[in-house]
Amino acid sequence: MKIKIDDKVKIRAGKDKGRTGTVLKIYPKKSTVLVEGVNLYKKHIKRQKDQAGTIIEKSRPIAVSKLSLVCPSCQEITRVGYKIDKNKEKYRICKKCQSIIKNKEKKK
């Protein structure tokens, strides 16, 4: 999958078309992505003994085919390419401006 966690993406189709957000979680088997503040649905929670009933908003995963990556350097939606340097390291690049898209370090 060419989209990684903490990438900025723009929604190309669906009810949230045109909105942008950052990727929170990736589900590669279903090829869906959880994007912050996009594809929100309301969930009704029943009243418990100690708490009143409430309505909360939850984000649901969205299909990767409906997303486009926003390049961090040129701030435009772009396709992702790959380039291998002399040290045999593979980098993601922006197809429009040819700049390297840095991967954020994973938190342990």
VEXNULO-680948 format. One record per residue: residue number from 1; x, y, z of N, C-alpha, C, CB in turn. Coordinates in nm, 3 decimals, m for minus. Glycine has a CB too. Layout:
! VEXNULO-680948
{seq = NUM; npx = X; npy = Y; npz = Z; capx = X; capy = Y; capz = Z; cpx = X; cpy = Y; cpz = Z; cbpx = X; cbpy = Y; cbpz = Z} .
...
! end
This chain:
! VEXNULO-680948
{seq = 1; npx = 0.085; npy = m0.117; npz = 0.000; capx = 0.000; capy = 0.000; capz = 0.000; cpx = 0.089; cpy = 0.124; cpz = 0.000; cbpx = m0.096; cbpy = 0.000; cbpz = 0.122} .
{seq = 2; npx = 0.058; npy = 0.219; npz = m0.081; capx = 0.144; capy = 0.336; capz = m0.097; cpx = 0.116; cpy = 0.447; cpz = 0.004; cbpx = 0.129; cbpy = 0.392; cbpz = m0.236} .
{seq = 3; npx = 0.008; npy = 0.435; npz = 0.078; capx = m0.026; capy = 0.533; capz = 0.181; cpx = 0.017; cpy = 0.477; cpz = 0.316; cbpx = m0.178; cbpy = 0.567; cbpz = 0.180} .
{seq = 4; npx = 0.084; npy = 0.559; npz = 0.395; capx = 0.138; capy = 0.518; capz = 0.525; cpx = 0.072; cpy = 0.599; cpz = 0.637; cbpx = 0.291; cbpy = 0.535; cbpz = 0.528} .
{seq = 5; npx = 0.095; npy = 0.557; npz = 0.761; capx = 0.043; capy = 0.628; capz = 0.878; cpx = 0.107; cpy = 0.767; cpz = 0.884; cbpx = 0.071; cbpy = 0.549; cbpz = 1.009} .
{seq = 6; npx = 0.030; npy = 0.867; npz = 0.924; capx = 0.068; capy = 1.009; capz = 0.936; cpx = 0.079; cpy = 1.080; cpz = 0.802; cbpx = 0.199; cbpy = 1.020; cbpz = 1.009} .
{seq = 7; npx = 0.039; npy = 1.016; npz = 0.691; capx = 0.033; capy = 1.086; capz = 0.562; cpx = m0.091; cpy = 1.174; cpz = 0.558; cbpx = 0.032; cbpy = 0.984; cbpz = 0.444} .
{seq = 8; npx = m0.081; npy = 1.284; npz = 0.488; capx = m0.196; capy = 1.371; capz = 0.466; cpx = m0.263; cpy = 1.327; cpz = 0.337; cbpx = m0.153; cbpy = 1.522; cbpz = 0.462} .
{seq = 9; npx = m0.394; npy = 1.300; npz = 0.342; capx = m0.466; capy = 1.253; capz = 0.225; cpx = m0.588; cpy = 1.340; cpz = 0.199; cbpx = m0.509; cbpy = 1.107; cbpz = 0.243} .
{seq = 10; npx = m0.633; npy = 1.338; npz = 0.073; capx = m0.753; capy = 1.410; capz = 0.033; cpx = m0.854; cpy = 1.309; cpz = m0.019; cbpx = m0.721; cbpy = 1.519; cbpz = m0.074} .
{seq = 11; npx = m0.980; npy = 1.325; npz = 0.019; capx = m1.086; capy = 1.234; capz = m0.023; cpx = m1.133; cpy = 1.273; cpz = m0.162; cbpx = m1.204; cbpy = 1.235; cbpz = 0.079} .
{seq = 12; npx = m1.137; npy = 1.176; npz = m0.255; capx = m1.175; capy = 1.202; capz = m0.393; cpx = m1.318; cpy = 1.164; cpz = m0.424; cbpx = m1.083; cbpy = 1.130; cbpz = m0.485} .
{seq = 13; npx = m1.383; npy = 1.080; npz = m0.342; capx = m1.518; capy = 1.034; capz = m0.371; cpx = m1.594; cpy = 1.011; cpz = m0.242; cbpx = m1.515; cbpy = 0.905; cbpz = m0.456} .
{seq = 14; npx = m1.725; npy = 1.015; npz = m0.249; capx = m1.809; capy = 0.986; capz = m0.134; cpx = m1.863; cpy = 1.112; cpz = m0.069; cbpx = m1.732; cbpy = 0.906; cbpz = m0.032} .
{seq = 15; npx = m1.922; npy = 1.094; npz = 0.047; capx = m1.988; capy = 1.206; capz = 0.115; cpx = m1.890; cpy = 1.311; cpz = 0.167; cbpx = m2.070; cbpy = 1.155; cbpz = 0.231} .
{seq = 16; npx = m1.765; npy = 1.275; npz = 0.187; capx = m1.663; capy = 1.368; capz = 0.237; cpx = m1.570; cpy = 1.416; cpz = 0.128; cbpx = m1.582; cbpy = 1.302; cbpz = 0.347} .
{seq = 17; npx = m1.614; npy = 1.414; npz = 0.003; capx = m1.530; capy = 1.452; capz = m0.111; cpx = m1.473; cpy = 1.593; cpz = m0.093; cbpx = m1.609; cbpy = 1.443; cbpz = m0.242} .
{seq = 18; npx = m1.340; npy = 1.606; npz = m0.112; capx = m1.273; capy = 1.735; capz = m0.101; cpx = m1.211; cpy = 1.762; cpz = 0.035; cbpx = m1.370; cbpy = 1.843; cbpz = m0.132} .
{seq = 19; npx = m1.246; npy = 1.684; npz = 0.137; capx = m1.190; capy = 1.705; capz = 0.270; cpx = m1.054; cpy = 1.639; cpz = 0.281; cbpx = m1.285; cbpy = 1.652; cbpz = 0.378} .
{seq = 20; npx = m0.971; npy = 1.691; npz = 0.372; capx = m0.839; capy = 1.634; capz = 0.394; cpx = m0.825; cpy = 1.591; cpz = 0.540; cbpx = m0.729; cbpy = 1.734; cbpz = 0.356} .
{seq = 21; npx = m0.735; npy = 1.499; npz = 0.564; capx = m0.708; capy = 1.453; capz = 0.700; cpx = m0.583; cpy = 1.369; cpz = 0.702; cbpx = m0.827; cbpy = 1.373; cbpz = 0.755} .
{seq = 22; npx = m0.540; npy = 1.332; npz = 0.822; capx = m0.421; capy = 1.249; capz = 0.836; cpx = m0.461; cpy = 1.106; cpz = 0.863; cbpx = m0.329; cbpy = 1.302; cbpz = 0.947} .
{seq = 23; npx = m0.380; npy = 1.013; npz = 0.817; capx = m0.407; capy = 0.871; capz = 0.833; cpx = m0.371; cpy = 0.828; cpz = 0.975; cbpx = m0.329; cbpy = 0.787; cbpz = 0.727} .
{seq = 24; npx = m0.466; npy = 0.764; npz = 1.043; capx = m0.444; capy = 0.718; capz = 1.180; cpx = m0.409; cpy = 0.570; cpz = 1.185; cbpx = m0.567; cbpy = 0.744; cbpz = 1.264} .
{seq = 25; npx = m0.475; npy = 0.490; npz = 1.102; capx = m0.455; capy = 0.346; capz = 1.105; cpx = m0.479; cpy = 0.290; cpz = 0.965; cbpx = m0.548; cbpy = 0.278; cbpz = 1.208} .
{seq = 26; npx = m0.410; npy = 0.179; npz = 0.934; capx = m0.421; capy = 0.116; capz = 0.804; cpx = m0.465; cpy = m0.029; cpz = 0.823; cbpx = m0.286; cbpy = 0.123; cbpz = 0.726} .
{seq = 27; npx = m0.560; npy = m0.073; npz = 0.740; capx = m0.607; capy = m0.210; capz = 0.740; cpx = m0.575; cpy = m0.270; cpz = 0.602; cbpx = m0.761; cbpy = m0.219; cbpz = 0.772} .
{seq = 28; npx = m0.454; npy = m0.329; npz = 0.585; capx = m0.412; capy = m0.375; capz = 0.452; cpx = m0.494; cpy = m0.491; cpz = 0.395; cbpx = m0.270; cbpy = m0.415; cbpz = 0.458} .
{seq = 29; npx = m0.545; npy = m0.581; npz = 0.479; capx = m0.623; capy = m0.694; capz = 0.428; cpx = m0.754; cpy = m0.648; cpz = 0.365; cbpx = m0.652; cbpy = m0.793; cbpz = 0.540} .
{seq = 30; npx = m0.816; npy = m0.547; npz = 0.422; capx = m0.941; capy = m0.494; capz = 0.368; cpx = m0.916; cpy = m0.378; cpz = 0.271; cbpx = m1.033; cbpy = m0.448; cbpz = 0.481} .
{seq = 31; npx = m0.792; npy = m0.336; npz = 0.260; capx = m0.746; capy = m0.218; capz = 0.186; cpx = m0.831; cpy = m0.095; cpz = 0.215; cbpx = m0.747; cbpy = m0.246; cbpz = 0.037} .
{seq = 32; npx = m0.841; npy = m0.068; npz = 0.346; capx = m0.908; capy = 0.052; capz = 0.396; cpx = m0.814; cpy = 0.126; cpz = 0.490; cbpx = m1.040; cbpy = 0.016; cbpz = 0.468} .
{seq = 33; npx = m0.849; npy = 0.253; npz = 0.514; capx = m0.766; capy = 0.341; capz = 0.596; cpx = m0.856; cpy = 0.422; cpz = 0.687; cbpx = m0.678; cbpy = 0.434; cbpz = 0.507} .
{seq = 34; npx = m0.814; npy = 0.442; npz = 0.810; capx = m0.887; capy = 0.526; capz = 0.905; cpx = m0.826; cpy = 0.665; cpz = 0.899; cbpx = m0.882; cbpy = 0.468; cbpz = 1.049} .
{seq = 35; npx = m0.907; npy = 0.764; npz = 0.858; capx = m0.860; capy = 0.901; capz = 0.842; cpx = m0.925; cpy = 0.987; cpz = 0.950; cbpx = m0.892; cbpy = 0.956; cbpz = 0.699} .
{seq = 36; npx = m0.846; npy = 1.073; npz = 1.012; capx = m0.893; capy = 1.157; capz = 1.121; cpx = m0.997; cpy = 1.258; cpz = 1.074; cbpx = m0.775; cbpy = 1.231; cbpz = 1.186} .
{seq = 37; npx = m1.114; npy = 1.258; npz = 1.137; capx = m1.218; capy = 1.356; capz = 1.109; cpx = m1.294; cpy = 1.336; cpz = 0.979; cbpx = m1.159; cbpy = 1.490; cbpz = 1.109} .
{seq = 38; npx = m1.281; npy = 1.219; npz = 0.917; capx = m1.348; capy = 1.192; capz = 0.790; cpx = m1.430; cpy = 1.064; cpz = 0.805; cbpx = m1.244; cbpy = 1.178; cbpz = 0.673} .
{seq = 39; npx = m1.542; npy = 1.056; npz = 0.732; capx = m1.631; capy = 0.939; capz = 0.733; cpx = m1.686; cpy = 0.916; cpz = 0.873; cbpx = m1.556; cbpy = 0.813; cbpz = 0.683} .
{seq = 40; npx = m1.739; npy = 1.023; npz = 0.934; capx = m1.793; capy = 1.016; capz = 1.069; cpx = m1.935; cpy = 0.964; cpz = 1.070; cbpx = m1.787; cbpy = 1.153; cbpz = 1.135} .
{seq = 41; npx = m1.966; npy = 0.879; npz = 1.166; capx = m2.100; capy = 0.827; capz = 1.186; cpx = m2.136; cpy = 0.844; cpz = 1.333; cbpx = m2.111; cbpy = 0.679; cbpz = 1.142} .
{seq = 42; npx = m2.266; npy = 0.857; npz = 1.360; capx = m2.312; capy = 0.871; capz = 1.497; cpx = m2.348; cpy = 0.735; cpz = 1.553; cbpx = m2.431; cbpy = 0.967; cbpz = 1.504} .
{seq = 43; npx = m2.309; npy = 0.713; npz = 1.679; capx = m2.342; capy = 0.588; capz = 1.747; cpx = m2.419; cpy = 0.623; cpz = 1.874; cbpx = m2.213; cbpy = 0.505; cbpz = 1.780} .
{seq = 44; npx = m2.534; npy = 0.558; npz = 1.890; capx = m2.617; capy = 0.581; capz = 2.007; cpx = m2.578; cpy = 0.481; cpz = 2.115; cbpx = m2.768; cbpy = 0.568; cbpz = 1.971} .
{seq = 45; npx = m2.552; npy = 0.533; npz = 2.235; capx = m2.514; capy = 0.448; capz = 2.346; cpx = m2.627; cpy = 0.447; cpz = 2.449; cbpx = m2.381; cbpy = 0.496; cbpz = 2.411} .
{seq = 46; npx = m2.668; npy = 0.327; npz = 2.487; capx = m2.777; capy = 0.310; capz = 2.581; cpx = m2.742; cpy = 0.360; cpz = 2.720; cbpx = m2.817; cbpy = 0.165; cbpz = 2.586} .
{seq = 47; npx = m2.844; npy = 0.397; npz = 2.794; capx = m2.825; capy = 0.441; capz = 2.931; cpx = m2.783; cpy = 0.322; cpz = 3.016; cbpx = m2.953; cbpy = 0.507; cbpz = 2.987} .
{seq = 48; npx = m2.683; npy = 0.345; npz = 3.102; capx = m2.639; capy = 0.245; capz = 3.199; cpx = m2.688; cpy = 0.287; cpz = 3.338; cbpx = m2.482; cbpy = 0.230; cbpz = 3.197} .
{seq = 49; npx = m2.658; npy = 0.210; npz = 3.438; capx = m2.702; capy = 0.243; capz = 3.574; cpx = m2.645; cpy = 0.377; cpz = 3.620; cbpx = m2.661; cbpy = 0.132; cbpz = 3.671} .
{seq = 50; npx = m2.515; npy = 0.397; npz = 3.591; capx = m2.447; capy = 0.516; capz = 3.642; cpx = m2.440; cpy = 0.629; cpz = 3.541; cbpx = m2.309; cbpy = 0.481; cbpz = 3.685} .
{seq = 51; npx = m2.455; npy = 0.599; npz = 3.412; capx = m2.435; capy = 0.700; capz = 3.308; cpx = m2.563; cpy = 0.722; cpz = 3.228; cbpx = m2.320; cbpy = 0.660; cbpz = 3.216} .
{seq = 52; npx = m2.577; npy = 0.844; npz = 3.177; capx = m2.689; capy = 0.875; capz = 3.089; cpx = m2.656; cpy = 0.828; cpz = 2.947; cbpx = m2.721; cbpy = 1.028; cbpz = 3.091} .
{seq = 53; npx = m2.758; npy = 0.807; npz = 2.867; capx = m2.738; capy = 0.768; capz = 2.728; cpx = m2.683; cpy = 0.886; cpz = 2.648; cbpx = m2.869; cbpy = 0.719; cbpz = 2.665} .
{seq = 54; npx = m2.597; npy = 0.858; npz = 2.553; capx = m2.535; capy = 0.964; capz = 2.473; cpx = m2.527; cpy = 0.923; cpz = 2.326; cbpx = m2.395; cbpy = 0.998; cbpz = 2.526} .
{seq = 55; npx = m2.493; npy = 1.020; npz = 2.245; capx = m2.466; capy = 0.996; capz = 2.103; cpx = m2.322; cpy = 1.041; cpz = 2.079; cbpx = m2.568; cbpy = 1.073; cbpz = 2.009} .
{seq = 56; npx = m2.239; npy = 0.949; npz = 2.027; capx = m2.099; capy = 0.984; capz = 1.999; cpx = m2.073; cpy = 0.970; cpz = 1.850; cbpx = m2.002; cbpy = 0.893; cbpz = 2.081} .
{seq = 57; npx = m1.974; npy = 1.044; npz = 1.802; capx = m1.934; capy = 1.035; capz = 1.662; cpx = m1.809; cpy = 0.949; cpz = 1.652; cbpx = m1.909; cbpy = 1.175; cbpz = 1.601} .
{seq = 58; npx = m1.811; npy = 0.852; npz = 1.559; capx = m1.697; capy = 0.764; capz = 1.538; cpx = m1.653; cpy = 0.773; cpz = 1.393; cbpx = m1.733; cbpy = 0.618; cbpz = 1.575} .
{seq = 59; npx = m1.523; npy = 0.760; npz = 1.374; capx = m1.468; capy = 0.754; capz = 1.238; cpx = m1.471; cpy = 0.610; cpz = 1.192; cbpx = m1.322; cbpy = 0.811; cbpz = 1.233} .
{seq = 60; npx = m1.511; npy = 0.589; npz = 1.068; capx = m1.508; capy = 0.456; capz = 1.009; cpx = m1.402; cpy = 0.453; cpz = 0.900; cbpx = m1.647; cbpy = 0.416; cbpz = 0.951} .
{seq = 61; npx = m1.347; npy = 0.335; npz = 0.873; capx = m1.245; capy = 0.326; capz = 0.767; cpx = m1.304; cpy = 0.359; cpz = 0.630; cbpx = m1.182; cbpy = 0.184; cbpz = 0.765} .
{seq = 62; npx = m1.218; npy = 0.410; npz = 0.542; capx = m1.258; capy = 0.446; capz = 0.406; cpx = m1.166; cpy = 0.372; cpz = 0.309; cbpx = m1.251; cbpy = 0.603; cbpz = 0.383} .
{seq = 63; npx = m1.217; npy = 0.337; npz = 0.193; capx = m1.140; capy = 0.261; capz = 0.095; cpx = m1.023; cpy = 0.343; cpz = 0.042; cbpx = m1.231; cbpy = 0.216; cbpz = m0.021} .
{seq = 64; npx = m0.911; npy = 0.276; npz = 0.019; capx = m0.790; capy = 0.342; capz = m0.029; cpx = m0.812; cpy = 0.398; cpz = m0.169; cbpx = m0.671; cbpy = 0.243; cbpz = m0.029} .
{seq = 65; npx = m0.899; npy = 0.336; npz = m0.247; capx = m0.924; capy = 0.381; capz = m0.383; cpx = m0.992; cpy = 0.519; cpz = m0.387; cbpx = m1.011; cbpy = 0.280; cbpz = m0.456} .
{seq = 66; npx = m1.048; npy = 0.563; npz = m0.276; capx = m1.113; capy = 0.693; capz = m0.269; cpx = m1.020; cpy = 0.804; cpz = m0.220; cbpx = m1.235; cbpy = 0.685; cbpz = m0.179} .
{seq = 67; npx = m0.893; npy = 0.771; npz = m0.195; capx = m0.798; capy = 0.866; capz = m0.138; cpx = m0.689; cpy = 0.904; cpz = m0.237; cbpx = m0.737; cbpy = 0.810; cbpz = m0.012} .
{seq = 68; npx = m0.635; npy = 1.024; npz = m0.219; capx = m0.515; capy = 1.067; capz = m0.290; cpx = m0.419; cpy = 1.127; cpz = m0.188; cbpx = m0.548; cbpy = 1.169; cbpz = m0.403} .
{seq = 69; npx = m0.293; npy = 1.100; npz = m0.206; capx = m0.190; capy = 1.152; capz = m0.116; cpx = m0.165; cpy = 1.299; cpz = m0.146; cbpx = m0.060; cbpy = 1.071; cbpz = m0.128} .
{seq = 70; npx = m0.148; npy = 1.380; npz = m0.042; capx = m0.111; capy = 1.520; capz = m0.058; cpx = 0.038; cpy = 1.530; cpz = m0.031; cbpx = m0.194; cbpy = 1.613; cbpz = 0.040} .
{seq = 71; npx = 0.113; npy = 1.579; npz = m0.131; capx = 0.258; capy = 1.590; capz = m0.120; cpx = 0.294; cpy = 1.693; cpz = m0.013; cbpx = 0.322; cbpy = 1.628; cbpz = m0.257} .
{seq = 72; npx = 0.385; npy = 1.659; npz = 0.080; capx = 0.422; capy = 1.754; capz = 0.185; cpx = 0.499; cpy = 1.876; cpz = 0.133; cbpx = 0.505; cbpy = 1.684; cbpz = 0.288} .
{seq = 73; npx = 0.567; npy = 1.864; npz = 0.020; capx = 0.647; capy = 1.978; capz = m0.028; cpx = 0.569; cpy = 2.069; cpz = m0.123; cbpx = 0.772; cbpy = 1.928; cbpz = m0.098} .
{seq = 74; npx = 0.495; npy = 2.012; npz = m0.220; capx = 0.423; capy = 2.098; capz = m0.316; cpx = 0.276; cpy = 2.118; cpz = m0.280; cbpx = 0.432; cbpy = 2.038; cbpz = m0.456} .
{seq = 75; npx = 0.225; npy = 2.049; npz = m0.177; capx = 0.089; capy = 2.062; capz = m0.126; cpx = m0.019; cpy = 2.034; cpz = m0.231; cbpx = 0.069; cbpy = 2.200; cbpz = m0.071} .
{seq = 76; npx = 0.009; npy = 1.947; npz = m0.326; capx = m0.088; capy = 1.908; capz = m0.427; cpx = m0.114; cpy = 1.759; cpz = m0.417; cbpx = m0.040; cbpy = 1.946; cbpz = m0.569} .
{seq = 77; npx = m0.233; npy = 1.716; npz = m0.463; capx = m0.259; capy = 1.572; capz = m0.465; cpx = m0.173; cpy = 1.510; cpz = m0.573; cbpx = m0.410; cbpy = 1.541; cbpz = m0.487} .
{seq = 78; npx = m0.121; npy = 1.393; npz = m0.545; capx = m0.025; capy = 1.333; capz = m0.635; cpx = m0.032; cpy = 1.181; cpz = m0.627; cbpx = 0.116; cbpy = 1.381; cbpz = m0.603} .
{seq = 79; npx = 0.030; npy = 1.119; npz = m0.725; capx = 0.050; capy = 0.975; capz = m0.720; cpx = 0.187; cpy = 0.949; cpz = m0.658; cbpx = 0.039; cbpy = 0.910; cbpz = m0.862} .
{seq = 80; npx = 0.206; npy = 0.827; npz = m0.611; capx = 0.330; capy = 0.793; capz = m0.543; cpx = 0.414; cpy = 0.705; cpz = m0.634; cbpx = 0.302; cbpy = 0.721; cbpz = m0.409} .
{seq = 81; npx = 0.542; npy = 0.739; npz = m0.644; capx = 0.637; capy = 0.657; capz = m0.716; cpx = 0.746; cpy = 0.612; cpz = m0.622; cbpx = 0.696; cbpy = 0.732; cbpz = m0.837} .
{seq = 82; npx = 0.834; npy = 0.527; npz = m0.671; capx = 0.943; capy = 0.479; capz = m0.589; cpx = 1.076; cpy = 0.502; cpz = m0.659; cbpx = 0.925; cbpy = 0.331; cbpz = m0.555} .
{seq = 83; npx = 1.180; npy = 0.526; npz = m0.580; capx = 1.314; capy = 0.545; capz = m0.633; cpx = 1.412; cpy = 0.472; cpz = m0.542; cbpx = 1.350; cbpy = 0.697; cbpz = m0.646} .
{seq = 84; npx = 1.512; npy = 0.409; npz = m0.601; capx = 1.614; capy = 0.338; capz = m0.524; cpx = 1.745; cpy = 0.414; cpz = m0.540; cbpx = 1.629; cbpy = 0.189; cbpz = m0.571} .
{seq = 85; npx = 1.809; npy = 0.450; npz = m0.428; capx = 1.933; capy = 0.526; capz = m0.435; cpx = 2.054; cpy = 0.432; cpz = m0.441; cbpx = 1.946; cbpy = 0.619; cbpz = m0.313} .
{seq = 86; npx = 2.173; npy = 0.490; npz = m0.436; capx = 2.298; capy = 0.413; capz = m0.447; cpx = 2.318; cpy = 0.314; cpz = m0.332; cbpx = 2.416; cbpy = 0.508; cbpz = m0.453} .
{seq = 87; npx = 2.263; npy = 0.347; npz = m0.215; capx = 2.277; capy = 0.260; capz = m0.098; cpx = 2.171; cpy = 0.151; cpz = m0.094; cbpx = 2.270; cbpy = 0.343; cbpz = 0.029} .
{seq = 88; npx = 2.099; npy = 0.131; npz = m0.204; capx = 1.994; capy = 0.029; capz = m0.216; cpx = 1.877; cpy = 0.055; cpz = m0.122; cbpx = 2.052; cbpy = m0.109; cbpz = m0.189} .
{seq = 89; npx = 1.852; npy = 0.182; npz = m0.088; capx = 1.737; capy = 0.217; capz = m0.006; cpx = 1.625; cpy = 0.266; cpz = m0.096; cbpx = 1.773; cbpy = 0.323; cbpz = 0.100} .
{seq = 90; npx = 1.503; npy = 0.223; npz = m0.065; capx = 1.387; capy = 0.257; capz = m0.146; cpx = 1.312; cpy = 0.373; cpz = m0.083; cbpx = 1.295; cbpy = 0.134; cbpz = m0.163} .
{seq = 91; npx = 1.279; npy = 0.475; npz = m0.164; capx = 1.209; capy = 0.593; capz = m0.117; cpx = 1.081; cpy = 0.614; cpz = m0.195; cbpx = 1.299; cbpy = 0.716; cbpz = m0.127} .
{seq = 92; npx = 0.980; npy = 0.669; npz = m0.128; capx = 0.859; capy = 0.712; capz = m0.199; cpx = 0.885; cpy = 0.852; cpz = m0.252; cbpx = 0.732; cbpy = 0.709; cbpz = m0.105} .
{seq = 93; npx = 0.842; npy = 0.879; npz = m0.376; capx = 0.859; capy = 1.012; capz = m0.433; cpx = 0.726; cpy = 1.064; cpz = m0.486; cbpx = 0.965; cbpy = 1.011; cbpz = m0.545} .
{seq = 94; npx = 0.715; npy = 1.195; npz = m0.493; capx = 0.600; capy = 1.263; capz = m0.552; cpx = 0.617; cpy = 1.261; cpz = m0.704; cbpx = 0.585; cbpy = 1.410; cbpz = m0.498} .
{seq = 95; npx = 0.514; npy = 1.221; npz = m0.777; capx = 0.523; capy = 1.213; capz = m0.923; cpx = 0.524; cpy = 1.352; cpz = m0.988; cbpx = 0.408; cbpy = 1.130; cbpz = m0.978} .
{seq = 96; npx = 0.475; npy = 1.455; npz = m0.915; capx = 0.468; capy = 1.589; capz = m0.974; cpx = 0.597; cpy = 1.667; cpz = m0.955; cbpx = 0.353; cbpy = 1.666; cbpz = m0.913} .
{seq = 97; npx = 0.648; npy = 1.672; npz = m0.831; capx = 0.766; capy = 1.754; capz = m0.805; cpx = 0.893; cpy = 1.672; cpz = m0.784; cbpx = 0.742; cbpy = 1.841; cbpz = m0.683} .
{seq = 98; npx = 0.883; npy = 1.539; npz = m0.788; capx = 0.996; capy = 1.448; capz = m0.774; cpx = 1.067; cpy = 1.458; cpz = m0.639; cbpx = 1.095; cbpy = 1.473; cbpz = m0.883} .
{seq = 99; npx = 1.002; npy = 1.513; npz = m0.537; capx = 1.065; capy = 1.522; capz = m0.405; cpx = 1.037; cpy = 1.395; cpz = m0.325; cbpx = 1.014; cbpy = 1.646; cbpz = m0.328} .
{seq = 100; npx = 1.124; npy = 1.366; npz = m0.230; capx = 1.111; capy = 1.246; capz = m0.148; cpx = 1.005; cpy = 1.270; cpz = m0.041; cbpx = 1.248; cbpy = 1.208; cbpz = m0.084} .
{seq = 101; npx = 0.916; npy = 1.172; npz = m0.027; capx = 0.815; capy = 1.176; capz = 0.078; cpx = 0.871; cpy = 1.098; cpz = 0.195; cbpx = 0.676; cbpy = 1.118; cbpz = 0.029} .
{seq = 102; npx = 0.901; npy = 1.169; npz = 0.302; capx = 0.964; capy = 1.106; capz = 0.418; cpx = 0.864; cpy = 1.021; cpz = 0.493; cbpx = 1.024; cbpy = 1.213; cbpz = 0.512} .
{seq = 103; npx = 0.908; npy = 0.905; npz = 0.541; capx = 0.828; capy = 0.820; capz = 0.628; cpx = 0.855; cpy = 0.861; cpz = 0.771; cbpx = 0.860; cbpy = 0.669; cbpz = 0.606} .
{seq = 104; npx = 0.751; npy = 0.878; npz = 0.848; capx = 0.767; capy = 0.911; capz = 0.989; cpx = 0.817; cpy = 0.786; cpz = 1.062; cbpx = 0.633; cbpy = 0.961; cbpz = 1.050} .
{seq = 105; npx = 0.899; npy = 0.806; npz = 1.164; capx = 0.950; capy = 0.693; capz = 1.241; cpx = 0.838; cpy = 0.635; cpz = 1.325; cbpx = 1.070; cbpy = 0.735; cbpz = 1.330} .
{seq = 106; npx = 0.832; npy = 0.503; npz = 1.334; capx = 0.728; capy = 0.436; capz = 1.411; cpx = 0.751; cpy = 0.457; cpz = 1.560; cbpx = 0.723; cbpy = 0.286; cbpz = 1.379} .
{seq = 107; npx = 0.639; npy = 0.481; npz = 1.631; capx = 0.647; capy = 0.497; capz = 1.777; cpx = 0.643; cpy = 0.359; cpz = 1.840; cbpx = 0.531; cbpy = 0.588; cbpz = 1.831} .
{seq = 108; npx = 0.729; npy = 0.337; npz = 1.938; capx = 0.733; capy = 0.207; capz = 2.006; cpx = 0.654; cpy = 0.210; cpz = 2.133; cbpx = 0.877; cbpy = 0.167; cbpz = 2.036} .
! end
